[in-house]
Amino acid sequence: MTTETVMKLDTALLEATAPLLSLRAASQLTTATNAVDLSLKAKLTSLGSLVRLDGSTLNVSHGAAVALARGSVLSVVGDLIHLRNGSTLNLLNGSVLNVSGGSVVNISGALVAFGGTGGNAVNITNSLCPCTSIGGIPVALQNGALASNVSIVNPIKNASAGSVQLSSGAAAVVVSGSTSKVTISGQ
């Protein structure tokens, strides 16, 4: 299946108790732009992974797996993205997470978690660096964003069950604007 974006949320409040995007059983989805797009003061709380792939593939042609803009807020109680049983996330011209315009992200778990039988992969291709390594993850700080606005601890969970491959000069996370904030606690 191919689509423009999976979900676009603006000026709304949403609490999710299940992943917003859940692919399984050899399914494949390709998005033309950001897979999950929060814009214009959207507020989303996810109780568990926001994106879950189980034996499936998600291709994002241009944009981020998850993007926030214009004062949006994302709170994830758990991991942002969970891949299991040979799943693949391909970011062909973007990052895992893109936060801009004074938006705020708080993730209690990992940026990416692997599980199941292994063989999982996150492939990131972009030219968004120069980057600052924060928590071992390349972060592109743009338009006045400060490293002090970003805290990343244990961004990859169960790394033995998968891999993260970055092209030369690729950023895994993009933070744009002096008031944008990202916290990934890695618990």
DODREN-517327 format. One line per field, with one value per residue: residue in one letter; z, x, y of N, C-alpha, C, CB in turn; residue number from 1. Coordinates in Angstrom, 3 decimals. Atoms other than C-alpha are relative to their C-alpha. Last residue first. Glycine has a CB too. Layout:
! residues N
type = c(A|...)
n.zz = c(Z|...)
n.xx = c(X|...)
n.yy = c(Y|...)
ca.zz = c(Z|...)
ca.xx = c(X|...)
ca.yy = c(Y|...)
c.zz = c(Z|...)
c.xx = c(X|...)
c.yy = c(Y|...)
cb.zz = c(Z|...)
cb.xx = c(X|...)
cb.yy = c(Y|...)
seq = c(NUM|...)
This chain:
! residues 187
type = c(Q|G|S|I|T|V|K|S|T|S|G|S|V|V|V|A|A|A|G|S|S|L|Q|V|S|G|A|S|A|N|K|I|P|N|V|I|S|V|N|S|A|L|A|G|N|Q|L|A|V|P|I|G|G|I|S|T|C|P|C|L|S|N|T|I|N|V|A|N|G|G|T|G|G|F|A|V|L|A|G|S|I|N|V|V|S|G|G|S|V|N|L|V|S|G|N|L|L|N|L|T|S|G|N|R|L|H|I|L|D|G|V|V|S|L|V|S|G|R|A|L|A|V|A|A|G|H|S|V|N|L|T|S|G|D|L|R|V|L|S|G|L|S|T|L|K|A|K|L|S|L|D|V|A|N|T|A|T|T|L|Q|S|A|A|R|L|S|L|L|P|A|T|A|E|L|L|A|T|D|L|K|M|V|T|E|T|T|M)
n.zz = c(-1.049|0.218|-1.277|0.169|-1.109|0.124|-1.004|0.204|-1.072|-1.330|-0.771|0.648|-0.903|0.390|-0.596|-0.450|-1.357|-0.338|-0.184|-0.368|1.102|0.439|1.007|0.524|0.298|1.171|0.850|0.576|1.261|0.494|-0.957|0.697|1.092|0.485|-0.776|0.528|-0.925|0.403|0.108|-1.356|-0.506|-0.886|-1.000|-1.375|-0.259|1.056|-0.693|0.756|-0.061|0.692|1.168|1.052|-0.371|-1.315|-0.560|-1.319|-1.141|-1.176|-0.881|-0.909|-0.071|0.158|1.059|0.062|0.982|0.266|0.508|0.218|1.421|0.495|0.500|0.753|-0.742|0.816|-0.751|0.769|1.316|1.006|0.437|-1.201|0.200|-1.185|0.013|-1.117|-0.384|-1.402|-0.332|0.371|-0.938|0.405|-0.714|-0.825|-1.280|-1.218|0.062|1.235|0.085|0.950|0.155|0.552|0.553|1.344|0.944|-0.419|1.126|-0.385|1.101|1.133|1.099|0.657|-1.165|0.222|-1.195|0.062|-1.147|-0.321|-1.376|-0.463|0.412|-0.766|0.099|-0.850|-0.486|-1.214|-1.274|-0.241|1.168|0.013|0.792|0.183|0.498|1.035|1.250|-0.356|1.192|-0.263|1.247|0.945|1.244|0.724|-1.083|0.392|-1.037|0.094|-1.237|-0.263|-1.387|-0.533|0.317|-0.976|0.114|-1.015|-0.297|-1.381|-0.939|0.803|-0.077|0.447|0.173|0.415|0.679|1.307|0.964|-0.334|1.191|-0.327|1.223|1.069|0.994|0.911|-0.857|0.672|-0.848|0.248|-1.101|-0.617|-0.968|-0.325|-1.120|-0.212|-0.862|-0.711|-1.397|-0.215|-0.420|0.062|0.000)
n.xx = c(0.314|-0.590|-0.527|0.161|-0.507|0.133|-0.655|0.380|0.902|-0.597|0.569|-0.091|0.644|-0.170|0.962|1.110|0.471|1.419|0.605|-0.973|-0.859|0.120|-0.996|0.315|-1.080|0.168|1.085|-0.404|-0.737|-0.206|0.261|0.287|0.955|0.367|-0.637|0.226|-0.533|0.139|1.431|0.552|-0.233|-1.139|0.200|-0.154|0.756|0.208|0.539|-0.196|1.119|-0.260|0.869|-0.449|0.386|0.622|0.345|-0.589|0.750|-0.783|-1.095|0.423|-1.231|0.253|-0.749|0.223|-0.931|0.392|-0.919|0.657|-0.023|-1.157|-1.022|0.399|0.442|0.053|-0.155|0.286|0.374|-1.036|-0.781|-0.536|0.122|-0.443|0.137|-0.625|0.662|0.377|0.971|-0.260|0.721|-0.271|0.776|0.972|-0.503|0.495|-0.471|-0.748|0.198|-0.873|0.421|-0.907|0.616|-0.477|0.139|-0.221|-0.101|-0.348|0.180|0.621|-0.925|-0.537|-0.317|0.080|-0.433|0.127|-0.545|0.641|0.474|0.826|-0.249|0.796|-0.358|0.875|0.977|-0.335|0.497|-0.561|-0.732|0.366|-0.882|0.508|-0.884|0.503|-0.191|-0.192|-0.131|-0.409|-0.078|0.818|-0.655|-0.659|-0.302|0.058|-0.575|0.214|-0.477|0.578|0.419|0.855|-0.284|0.716|-0.265|0.869|0.982|-0.076|-0.522|-0.710|0.576|-0.893|0.634|-0.942|0.567|-0.611|0.239|-0.415|-0.078|-0.389|-0.334|0.735|-0.791|-0.597|-0.378|0.024|-0.671|0.271|-0.557|0.869|0.859|-0.277|0.789|-0.330|0.854|0.886|-0.419|-0.707|0.850|-0.707|0.838)
n.yy = c(0.974|1.310|0.498|1.434|0.811|1.444|0.848|1.407|0.441|-0.139|-1.107|-1.303|-0.954|-1.405|-0.927|0.840|-0.263|0.123|-1.320|-1.025|-0.399|-1.387|-0.367|-1.328|-0.933|-0.843|0.502|1.286|-0.172|1.359|1.075|1.254|-0.189|1.341|1.059|1.346|0.996|1.398|0.280|0.065|1.354|0.163|1.061|-0.462|-1.231|-0.989|-1.173|-1.239|-0.939|-1.267|-0.175|0.899|1.360|-0.092|1.306|0.134|0.508|0.328|-0.419|-1.056|-0.798|-1.426|-0.666|-1.442|-0.546|-1.385|-1.016|-1.288|-0.334|-0.742|0.923|1.185|1.167|1.214|1.245|1.222|-0.522|-0.202|1.153|0.648|1.439|0.727|1.464|0.702|1.251|-0.035|-1.031|-1.389|-0.856|-1.372|-1.009|0.705|0.503|-0.611|-1.386|-0.201|-1.448|-0.692|-1.386|-1.004|-1.216|-0.291|1.115|1.377|0.928|1.366|0.952|-0.685|-0.250|1.186|0.819|1.439|0.707|1.458|0.719|1.275|0.081|-1.109|-1.382|-0.951|-1.420|-0.812|0.971|0.752|-0.498|-1.339|-0.495|-1.409|-0.853|-1.359|-1.050|-0.901|0.727|1.403|0.846|1.380|0.764|-0.752|-0.428|1.087|0.931|1.403|0.849|1.439|0.618|1.322|0.186|-1.055|-1.402|-0.821|-1.429|-0.597|1.044|0.482|-1.001|-0.989|-1.338|-1.061|-1.303|-1.035|-1.157|-0.277|1.080|1.359|0.854|1.372|0.719|-0.688|-0.739|0.975|1.122|1.291|0.970|1.414|0.768|0.993|-0.659|-1.395|-0.494|-1.403|-0.791|0.910|0.065|-1.257|-1.105|-1.267|-1.166)
ca.zz = c(30.266|27.449|28.717|25.345|25.858|22.888|22.986|20.449|21.860|19.879|16.575|14.691|16.178|13.720|14.911|13.166|11.175|8.075|6.897|5.495|5.362|8.658|9.482|12.688|13.456|14.974|17.650|19.363|19.804|22.498|23.046|21.074|22.440|25.815|27.087|24.902|26.251|23.791|24.653|25.880|22.349|21.226|18.275|16.593|13.145|13.047|15.404|13.507|16.008|15.420|18.141|20.662|23.573|21.817|18.865|17.275|13.589|10.431|9.147|7.254|4.264|4.398|4.383|7.479|7.438|10.516|10.525|12.258|11.852|15.326|16.389|18.496|19.580|18.612|20.221|18.554|20.183|23.532|26.512|28.463|25.328|25.814|22.676|22.609|19.681|19.572|15.782|14.976|15.906|13.338|14.513|12.658|10.012|6.364|2.747|2.316|5.856|5.577|8.590|8.364|10.338|10.793|13.780|15.751|15.330|17.972|17.368|19.994|22.994|26.178|27.658|24.653|25.052|21.914|21.969|19.008|19.059|15.316|14.095|15.027|12.738|13.235|10.655|9.100|5.620|2.021|0.877|4.229|3.762|6.437|6.231|8.127|10.330|13.285|12.959|15.766|15.676|18.657|21.142|24.445|26.139|23.494|24.344|21.439|21.530|18.246|18.488|14.738|13.367|14.243|11.254|11.484|8.347|7.132|3.320|0.337|2.589|1.732|3.576|3.465|5.202|5.904|8.772|10.739|10.561|13.457|13.119|15.825|18.328|21.027|24.059|22.156|23.737|21.286|21.734|18.634|16.945|14.138|13.509|10.276|10.128|7.668|5.137|1.327|0.812|-0.778|0.000)
ca.xx = c(13.830|15.507|14.754|14.325|13.791|13.432|12.837|12.050|12.477|15.572|14.298|14.862|15.624|16.376|16.913|18.618|20.866|22.720|26.095|27.217|24.239|22.952|22.309|20.476|20.578|18.394|17.884|21.259|20.324|17.756|16.718|18.272|18.100|19.698|19.665|18.902|18.468|18.013|17.360|20.970|22.152|20.574|18.299|18.994|17.651|18.980|20.479|20.957|21.224|23.481|22.697|25.294|23.419|23.787|26.180|25.993|25.303|26.448|24.269|20.961|22.181|19.612|19.389|18.339|17.935|16.310|16.647|15.188|16.744|15.698|13.282|11.169|12.432|13.988|13.310|13.862|13.764|13.796|11.474|10.016|9.642|8.993|8.768|8.165|7.395|8.754|8.694|10.442|10.871|11.852|12.132|13.297|14.963|14.444|15.154|14.781|13.767|13.458|11.985|12.388|10.818|12.450|10.456|10.099|10.340|9.151|9.127|8.637|9.272|7.216|4.986|5.132|4.342|4.150|3.501|2.940|4.087|4.357|5.762|6.149|7.345|7.375|8.779|10.385|10.263|10.572|10.020|9.059|9.122|7.543|8.199|6.642|7.399|5.910|6.176|4.907|4.671|3.553|4.864|3.032|0.555|0.688|-0.139|-0.690|-1.126|-1.401|-0.370|-0.186|1.310|1.692|2.669|2.991|4.414|6.080|5.882|5.317|4.401|5.084|3.448|4.354|2.597|4.480|2.170|2.171|1.915|0.741|0.546|-1.205|0.034|-2.527|-3.704|-3.772|-4.700|-5.499|-5.815|-6.358|-4.977|-3.459|-3.083|-1.903|-1.851|-0.537|0.905|0.708|-0.189|1.179|0.000)
ca.yy = c(3.164|5.059|8.571|10.285|14.002|16.359|20.094|22.842|26.362|27.428|26.108|22.849|19.437|16.621|13.046|10.099|12.429|11.233|12.548|9.177|6.844|5.515|1.867|0.933|-2.765|-5.440|-8.086|-7.508|-3.833|-4.697|-1.056|1.800|5.367|4.542|8.157|11.174|14.703|17.570|21.228|21.614|20.758|24.023|24.682|28.029|27.166|23.596|21.017|17.741|14.894|11.900|9.317|8.120|9.705|13.041|13.149|16.579|16.678|18.445|16.746|16.567|14.551|11.762|7.970|6.061|2.275|0.730|-3.032|-6.082|-9.525|-10.561|-13.315|-10.981|-7.593|-4.284|-0.903|2.482|5.946|4.178|4.441|7.382|9.512|13.235|15.378|19.153|21.460|25.012|25.224|21.953|18.279|15.631|12.016|8.898|11.014|11.863|11.017|7.251|6.365|2.588|0.775|-2.989|-5.834|-9.236|-10.448|-7.234|-3.466|-0.993|2.765|5.496|3.247|3.422|6.110|8.412|12.114|14.233|17.984|20.299|23.932|24.546|21.224|17.552|14.762|10.970|8.516|11.538|12.977|11.837|8.251|6.726|2.948|0.740|-2.999|-5.887|-8.902|-7.022|-3.240|-1.023|2.787|4.900|2.360|2.246|4.566|7.281|10.897|13.276|17.033|18.934|22.587|23.252|20.052|16.394|14.228|10.448|8.783|11.973|12.219|9.889|6.972|3.332|0.448|-3.243|-6.092|-9.322|-10.346|-7.119|-3.327|-1.173|2.608|4.573|1.991|1.112|3.090|6.378|9.690|12.472|16.226|18.319|21.414|19.356|15.623|14.037|10.256|7.695|10.135|10.362|6.706|3.528|0.000)
c.zz = c(-0.533|1.070|-0.078|1.200|-0.279|1.227|-0.249|0.971|-0.192|1.140|1.436|0.843|-0.588|0.997|-0.494|0.560|0.323|1.466|0.384|0.090|0.502|-1.177|-0.459|-0.922|-0.486|-0.202|-1.241|-0.925|-0.632|-1.365|-0.701|1.048|-0.756|-1.152|-0.536|0.815|-0.539|1.042|-0.345|0.016|1.402|0.466|0.784|1.071|1.470|0.516|-1.020|0.750|-0.781|-0.057|-0.691|-1.277|-1.047|0.339|1.424|0.519|1.272|1.193|-0.659|0.969|0.886|0.028|-0.067|-1.051|-0.213|-0.902|-0.125|-0.478|-0.346|-1.475|-0.538|-0.420|-0.919|0.857|-0.971|0.898|-0.880|-1.247|-0.993|-0.347|1.214|-0.226|1.296|-0.099|1.070|0.470|1.443|0.577|-0.317|0.836|-0.460|0.627|0.717|1.216|1.210|-0.188|-1.146|-0.059|-0.898|-0.074|-0.482|-0.660|-1.447|-1.175|0.537|-1.247|0.448|-1.113|-1.150|-1.093|-0.561|1.279|-0.241|1.285|-0.177|1.149|0.367|1.366|0.726|-0.449|0.831|-0.059|0.863|0.276|1.127|1.286|0.238|-1.086|0.062|-0.736|-0.120|-0.376|-1.211|-1.300|0.461|-1.307|0.346|-1.333|-0.913|-1.278|-0.620|1.175|-0.435|1.146|-0.036|1.285|0.247|1.347|0.671|-0.269|0.984|0.086|1.017|0.247|1.402|0.898|-0.833|0.116|-0.406|-0.277|-0.309|-0.739|-1.415|-1.167|0.434|-1.268|0.403|-1.335|-1.053|-1.022|-0.825|0.962|-0.647|0.989|-0.223|1.137|0.615|0.956|0.235|1.055|0.109|0.859|0.710|1.398|0.156|0.352|0.000)
c.xx = c(-0.727|-0.270|0.581|0.689|-0.335|0.618|-0.283|0.785|-0.514|-0.901|0.468|-0.709|0.235|-0.779|0.327|-1.129|-1.142|-0.254|-1.466|-0.704|0.964|0.925|-0.262|1.145|-0.568|1.184|-0.221|-1.066|0.430|0.695|0.135|-0.155|-0.385|-1.016|-0.506|0.823|-0.358|0.665|-0.271|-1.505|-0.589|0.118|1.286|-0.253|0.008|-0.746|-0.084|-0.710|0.372|-1.259|0.355|-0.810|0.400|-0.523|-0.524|-0.421|0.822|-0.894|0.732|1.084|-0.267|1.346|-0.454|0.918|-0.339|1.077|-0.689|1.019|-0.690|-0.114|1.234|1.187|-0.326|-0.462|-0.136|0.247|-0.434|-0.557|1.069|0.878|0.626|-0.279|0.561|-0.304|0.814|-0.756|-0.466|-1.061|0.337|-0.886|0.433|-0.947|-1.079|0.549|-0.552|0.502|0.881|-0.400|1.024|-0.691|1.070|-0.635|0.338|-0.157|0.255|-0.030|0.491|-0.328|-0.721|0.963|0.415|0.435|-0.215|0.561|-0.273|0.723|-0.726|-0.644|-0.951|0.371|-0.964|0.501|-1.023|-1.034|0.368|-0.609|0.685|0.858|-0.533|1.064|-0.762|1.021|-0.427|0.067|0.295|-0.015|0.514|-0.081|-0.980|0.586|0.556|0.428|-0.207|0.710|-0.380|0.600|-0.754|-0.623|-1.019|0.345|-0.882|0.390|-1.024|-1.064|0.067|0.670|0.850|-0.740|1.062|-0.774|1.091|-0.653|0.448|-0.257|0.449|-0.067|0.524|0.230|-0.886|0.813|0.565|0.460|-0.162|0.797|-0.397|0.749|-1.008|-1.069|0.369|-0.954|0.522|-0.977|-0.961|0.615|0.838|-0.987|0.889)
c.yy = c(-1.192|-1.032|-1.407|-0.641|-1.451|-0.653|-1.467|-0.865|-1.419|-0.468|0.000|1.055|1.386|0.857|1.400|0.865|-0.954|0.291|-0.034|1.357|1.069|0.244|1.421|0.378|1.325|0.912|0.851|-0.589|-1.312|0.009|-1.350|-1.101|-1.277|0.050|-1.340|-0.989|-1.384|-0.893|-1.463|-0.256|-0.156|-1.450|-0.209|-1.049|0.415|1.224|1.131|1.124|1.250|0.869|1.319|0.079|-1.021|-1.392|0.201|-1.361|0.064|-0.329|1.156|0.465|1.217|0.718|1.455|0.606|1.470|0.566|1.350|1.034|1.297|0.303|0.699|-0.826|-1.159|-1.166|-1.176|-1.198|-1.168|0.688|0.405|-1.201|-0.671|-1.483|-0.556|-1.491|-0.714|-1.229|0.016|0.937|1.458|0.915|1.379|1.016|-0.807|-0.712|0.749|1.424|0.473|1.468|0.668|1.354|0.980|1.201|0.354|-0.959|-1.400|-0.888|-1.363|-0.997|0.696|0.434|-1.362|-0.700|-1.487|-0.591|-1.491|-0.690|-1.279|-0.231|0.936|1.405|0.842|1.446|0.735|-1.085|-0.942|0.536|1.337|0.650|1.429|0.790|1.312|1.060|0.803|-0.801|-1.417|-0.785|-1.392|-0.733|0.726|0.556|-1.274|-0.863|-1.441|-0.696|-1.471|-0.548|-1.304|-0.349|0.913|1.459|0.769|1.468|0.496|-1.066|-0.607|1.042|0.948|1.324|1.003|1.267|1.014|1.159|0.354|-0.935|-1.380|-0.839|-1.369|-0.678|0.677|0.792|-1.154|-1.084|-1.355|-0.830|-1.444|-0.674|-0.974|0.524|1.452|0.523|1.419|0.788|-0.930|0.023|1.259|1.108|1.238)
cb.zz = c(1.079|-0.141|1.031|-1.381|1.370|-1.305|1.405|-1.477|0.098|0.230|-0.036|-1.417|1.481|-1.483|1.566|1.065|0.160|-0.342|-1.244|-1.030|-1.207|1.152|-1.204|1.157|-1.050|0.114|0.790|1.109|0.233|-0.094|0.633|-1.034|-0.965|1.152|1.539|-1.517|1.454|-1.406|-1.051|0.738|0.015|1.202|-0.674|0.228|-0.458|-1.160|1.242|-1.476|1.475|-1.423|0.415|0.496|0.231|0.030|-0.013|0.968|-0.255|0.344|0.297|0.774|-1.436|1.120|-1.376|1.383|-1.348|1.335|-1.352|1.297|-0.771|0.263|-1.072|-1.211|0.842|-0.635|1.156|-1.297|-0.659|-0.379|-0.614|0.913|-1.344|1.296|-1.232|1.357|-1.230|0.256|-0.862|-1.524|1.485|-1.535|1.532|1.094|0.893|0.024|-1.341|-1.163|1.369|-1.416|1.388|-1.394|1.057|-0.849|0.054|1.123|-0.987|1.097|-1.283|-0.534|-0.484|-0.584|1.018|-1.216|1.274|-1.249|1.335|-1.234|0.266|-1.003|-1.529|1.535|-1.478|1.489|0.808|1.205|-0.052|-1.208|-1.165|1.423|-1.484|1.371|-1.361|0.461|0.037|0.938|-0.964|1.056|-1.059|-0.201|-0.733|-0.306|0.873|-1.238|1.409|-1.354|1.270|-1.192|0.418|-0.983|-1.526|1.475|-1.450|1.410|0.526|0.997|-0.001|-0.986|1.475|-1.465|1.297|-1.248|0.852|-0.860|-0.015|1.250|-1.071|1.116|-0.864|-0.084|-0.689|-0.703|0.818|-1.263|1.453|-1.462|1.391|-1.040|-0.658|-1.286|1.284|-1.329|1.379|0.864|0.673|-0.193|1.317|-1.411|1.209)
cb.xx = c(-0.817|1.428|-1.084|0.604|-0.601|0.672|-0.457|0.257|-1.169|0.370|-1.502|-0.602|0.563|-0.493|0.031|0.481|-0.453|-0.506|0.149|1.170|-0.837|0.320|-0.028|-0.200|0.954|-1.259|-1.282|0.312|1.214|-1.342|-1.413|1.135|0.561|-0.574|-0.302|0.371|-0.562|0.620|-0.631|0.299|1.511|-0.123|-0.445|-0.904|-1.427|-0.766|0.894|-0.541|-0.365|0.520|-1.512|-0.025|-1.485|-1.154|1.237|-0.444|-0.452|0.931|0.981|-1.176|0.483|-0.961|-0.201|0.237|-0.063|-0.164|0.568|-0.697|-0.620|1.269|-0.580|-0.796|-1.200|1.380|-1.057|0.880|1.186|0.633|-0.904|-1.142|0.689|-0.716|0.728|-0.492|-0.196|-0.821|-1.162|0.054|0.362|-0.251|0.170|0.707|0.477|-1.515|-0.439|-0.850|0.353|-0.076|-0.129|0.498|-0.901|-0.216|-1.397|-0.967|1.127|-0.979|0.756|0.927|0.637|-1.137|-1.236|0.882|-0.772|0.738|-0.612|-0.028|-0.885|-1.066|-0.154|0.223|-0.013|-0.023|0.694|0.103|-1.507|-0.281|-0.934|0.217|0.099|-0.364|0.606|-1.279|-0.757|-1.157|1.127|-0.931|0.931|0.567|0.602|-0.986|-1.268|0.893|-0.646|0.495|-0.598|0.254|-0.858|-1.086|-0.003|0.364|-0.242|0.134|0.701|-0.169|-0.890|-0.965|-0.096|0.492|-0.726|0.814|-1.105|-0.063|-1.467|-0.732|0.974|-0.916|1.051|0.414|0.990|-1.100|-1.206|0.887|-0.567|0.349|-0.495|-0.483|-0.729|0.058|0.232|-0.095|-0.105|0.806|0.029|-0.952|-0.728|0.634|-0.957)
cb.yy = c(0.634|0.147|0.023|-0.512|0.457|-0.518|0.382|-0.453|0.939|1.428|-0.057|-0.054|-0.110|0.257|-0.068|-1.010|1.479|-1.389|0.791|0.051|0.519|0.975|-0.980|1.068|-0.590|0.814|-0.069|-0.988|0.851|-0.741|0.151|-0.356|0.975|-0.830|0.152|-0.084|0.208|-0.240|0.902|1.285|-0.321|0.940|-1.330|1.129|-0.174|-0.622|0.410|-0.130|0.354|-0.265|-0.021|-1.384|-0.071|1.084|-0.965|1.162|-1.425|1.149|-1.184|-0.463|0.441|0.542|-0.718|0.662|-0.793|0.854|-0.423|0.485|-1.088|-0.769|-0.863|0.392|0.341|-0.307|-0.098|-0.084|0.786|-1.336|-1.052|-0.442|-0.468|0.524|-0.631|0.570|-0.920|1.199|-0.148|0.142|-0.353|0.207|-0.145|-0.851|1.167|-0.010|0.694|-0.376|0.743|-0.651|0.738|-0.422|0.679|-1.166|-0.522|-0.377|0.429|-0.543|0.464|1.114|-1.317|-0.883|-0.115|-0.442|0.491|-0.582|0.524|-0.915|1.128|0.270|0.155|-0.176|0.470|-0.540|-1.151|0.945|0.193|0.977|0.127|0.686|-0.503|0.677|-0.397|0.665|-1.293|-0.523|0.527|-0.670|0.708|1.412|-1.208|-1.161|-0.299|-0.272|0.276|-0.544|0.709|-0.980|1.148|0.312|0.226|-0.407|0.490|-0.727|-1.265|1.171|1.288|0.683|0.488|-0.244|0.455|-0.437|0.642|-1.228|-0.357|-0.498|0.592|-0.600|0.784|1.473|-0.944|-0.905|-0.478|0.020|0.010|-0.394|0.525|-1.045|1.162|0.865|-0.854|0.835|-0.634|-0.982|1.422|1.201|-0.334|0.232|-0.007)
seq = c(187|186|185|184|183|182|181|180|179|178|177|176|175|174|173|172|171|170|169|168|167|166|165|164|163|162|161|160|159|158|157|156|155|154|153|152|151|150|149|148|147|146|145|144|143|142|141|140|139|138|137|136|135|134|133|132|131|130|129|128|127|126|125|124|123|122|121|120|119|118|117|116|115|114|113|112|111|110|109|108|107|106|105|104|103|102|101|100|99|98|97|96|95|94|93|92|91|90|89|88|87|86|85|84|83|82|81|80|79|78|77|76|75|74|73|72|71|70|69|68|67|66|65|64|63|62|61|60|59|58|57|56|55|54|53|52|51|50|49|48|47|46|45|44|43|42|41|40|39|38|37|36|35|34|33|32|31|30|29|28|27|26|25|24|23|22|21|20|19|18|17|16|15|14|13|12|11|10|9|8|7|6|5|4|3|2|1)
